[in-house]
Each structure stands twice: as C-alpha cells, then as structure tokens.
Amino acid sequence: MAGDHTRVRDDHDEDDDDRDHTRDDFTTGTDRYDLILDTAGNRPLSRLRRVLAPRGTLVIVGGPGEGRVLQGADRQIRAALLSPFVGQRLTGLMSTEPAADLHTLARLVGSGALTPVLDRTYPLTQAADAIDYLRSGRLAGKVAITI
C-alpha cells in the first residue's frame, strides 16, 4: 500500500497485486480504478484521471502545500471546476479538527492505545533530507523530525 494512494481490491479480483506501491508509479500502468484517494498530492491531476475508471471517483485530500495564495488547494479547485464536464467525479476533502478531538488523540497516543505509523525519523540537522524524502513520494507512513 502506498503512502499516498490506497488500492482496495474486492473478492472478485483474481490476480495478485504484487507491485511495491512505495516505488512503482501506479499511474503508468493499465489498471483502472473506481476510487483513488490522493492524500499526498504528488501526481498531476491528468495522470490520476488517466487511470481513473470512466465513472470513477477521485478524492483529493490536501496538497503539496506550495503556492503563494492557495497553498496546494489549487488541485482541489481545478478538480471541482473540471468535474461537471467529465464523466468522472472529481472532488476534494478539507477538514478542520476541533481542539477537543486533538486532545483526545494526544491522550490516546500518550497512553499507548494509539500508535502513529512512522516511516522515518530525522534529526533536526537533517531536515533538508526529510523534505527531500517527503517530495520523493515513497512514504509508507509519516516522517518526523526530532529536536
């Protein structure tokens, strides 16, 4: 499973999916997907649409965080503007977390009841390396910088 896209297979799929989604770019293959949940924003909208089924759904969660005004939300806006004109459903998902929910999560993590998935940890002196790894799109979890 990739850090930025999840492929869900149903019981009717007969072939095994033995690709390493942390290294292989699924948008270059011939498979078509009914649902793509894009949480990293590191692939162009056109490439995601190419592997999306004709009536499939693309949900863009967040973005790369670049841009002076839109801070990465431009892909979500472009998808929403394009969606009425294509057979695919293109949508974005933005959320805000209430402070109480964040306190609950912190308590669960602190007690050990919830464990975040960390792919890699970098010391502060290697923050540039951590950013390069984030941009590579090979994540299989979160990246943390220790101070």
C-alpha positions as CSV (number, residue, x, y, z in Angstrom):
1,M,0.0,0.0,0.0
2,A,1.3,3.4,-0.9
3,G,1.7,6.2,1.5
4,D,-0.3,8.4,-0.8
5,H,-2.8,6.2,-2.6
6,T,-4.7,3.2,-1.4
7,R,-5.9,0.4,-3.7
8,V,-8.8,-1.6,-2.5
9,R,-9.5,-4.9,-4.2
10,D,-12.7,-6.8,-3.9
11,D,-13.2,-10.6,-3.6
12,H,-13.8,-10.9,-7.4
13,D,-10.2,-9.8,-8.2
14,E,-8.3,-12.9,-9.3
15,D,-4.8,-11.5,-10.0
16,D,-2.5,-10.7,-7.1
17,D,-1.2,-7.2,-6.8
18,D,2.5,-7.7,-6.1
19,R,3.6,-4.2,-7.0
20,D,5.5,-2.2,-4.5
21,H,3.4,1.0,-4.4
22,T,6.1,2.8,-2.5
23,R,8.4,2.6,-5.5
24,D,6.2,1.9,-8.6
25,D,4.0,4.7,-10.1
26,F,0.5,3.2,-10.5
27,T,-0.5,5.9,-12.9
28,T,1.8,4.5,-15.6
29,G,0.0,1.1,-15.7
30,T,-3.0,-0.1,-17.5
31,D,-5.2,-0.8,-14.4
32,R,-8.3,1.4,-14.0
33,Y,-9.6,2.3,-10.5
34,D,-13.1,3.1,-9.4
35,L,-11.8,5.2,-6.5
36,I,-8.5,7.0,-6.0
37,L,-7.9,8.7,-2.6
38,D,-5.0,11.1,-3.2
39,T,-3.5,12.2,0.2
40,A,-0.1,13.4,-0.9
41,G,-0.8,15.5,-3.9
42,N,2.4,14.5,-5.7
43,R,0.9,13.4,-9.0
44,P,-0.7,15.6,-11.6
45,L,-4.5,15.6,-11.9
46,S,-4.2,14.5,-15.6
47,R,-2.3,11.3,-14.6
48,L,-4.7,10.4,-11.9
49,R,-7.7,10.9,-14.3
50,R,-6.0,8.7,-16.9
51,V,-6.1,5.6,-14.5
52,L,-9.5,6.5,-13.1
53,A,-12.4,4.5,-14.4
54,P,-14.8,6.4,-16.7
55,R,-17.3,6.7,-13.9
56,G,-14.7,6.6,-11.1
57,T,-14.2,9.0,-8.2
58,L,-11.1,10.9,-7.3
59,V,-10.9,12.4,-3.8
60,I,-8.0,14.8,-3.3
61,V,-7.1,15.2,0.3
62,G,-4.7,18.1,0.9
63,G,-2.0,19.0,-1.4
64,P,1.7,19.7,-1.7
65,G,1.5,22.9,0.3
66,E,3.0,25.0,-2.3
67,G,1.8,28.3,-3.8
68,R,1.6,31.8,-2.6
69,V,-2.1,32.1,-2.3
70,L,-3.8,28.7,-2.4
71,Q,-1.1,26.7,-0.5
72,G,-1.7,23.5,-2.5
73,A,-5.5,23.7,-2.7
74,D,-5.3,24.6,-6.4
75,R,-5.6,20.9,-7.4
76,Q,-8.8,20.6,-5.5
77,I,-10.2,23.7,-7.0
78,R,-9.2,22.6,-10.6
79,A,-10.8,19.2,-9.9
80,A,-14.0,20.7,-8.7
81,L,-14.2,23.0,-11.8
82,L,-13.5,20.2,-14.2
83,S,-15.8,17.6,-12.6
84,P,-19.1,18.8,-14.1
85,F,-17.7,18.4,-17.6
86,V,-16.4,14.9,-17.4
87,G,-17.9,11.5,-16.5
88,Q,-15.6,11.1,-13.5
89,R,-16.4,12.5,-10.1
90,L,-13.5,14.8,-9.0
91,T,-13.7,16.2,-5.6
92,G,-11.7,17.5,-2.7
93,L,-11.8,16.9,1.0
94,M,-10.8,19.5,3.5
95,S,-11.3,19.2,7.2
96,T,-10.8,21.1,10.4
97,E,-10.2,19.3,13.7
98,P,-11.8,20.5,16.8
99,A,-9.3,21.1,19.7
100,A,-11.2,18.6,21.8
101,D,-10.5,15.8,19.2
102,L,-6.9,16.7,19.1
103,H,-6.6,16.5,22.9
104,T,-8.3,13.1,22.7
105,L,-5.8,11.9,20.1
106,A,-2.9,13.2,22.2
107,R,-4.2,11.3,25.2
108,L,-4.6,8.1,23.3
109,V,-1.1,8.4,21.8
110,G,0.3,9.2,25.2
111,S,-1.3,6.2,26.8
112,G,-0.1,3.8,24.1
113,A,-3.6,3.0,22.9
114,L,-2.9,4.6,19.5
115,T,0.4,4.3,17.7
116,P,1.1,6.6,14.8
117,V,2.8,4.9,11.8
118,L,6.2,6.5,11.3
119,D,8.1,5.7,8.2
120,R,11.3,7.6,9.1
121,T,12.7,9.9,11.8
122,Y,15.3,12.5,11.0
123,P,17.3,14.7,13.4
124,L,16.8,18.5,13.0
125,T,20.2,18.7,11.4
126,Q,18.9,16.5,8.5
127,A,15.6,18.4,8.0
128,A,16.5,19.0,4.3
129,D,16.9,15.3,3.8
130,A,13.5,14.8,5.4
131,I,11.9,17.3,3.0
132,D,13.6,15.6,0.0
133,Y,12.2,12.2,1.2
134,L,8.7,13.7,1.5
135,R,8.9,15.1,-2.0
136,S,10.0,11.7,-3.3
137,G,6.6,10.3,-2.8
138,R,7.9,7.0,-1.4
139,L,6.4,7.3,2.0
140,A,4.8,4.4,3.8
141,G,3.9,6.5,6.9
142,K,4.7,9.8,8.5
143,V,8.1,11.4,8.6
144,A,9.1,13.0,12.0
145,I,11.9,15.4,12.8
146,T,13.4,15.1,16.3
147,I,14.7,18.1,18.2
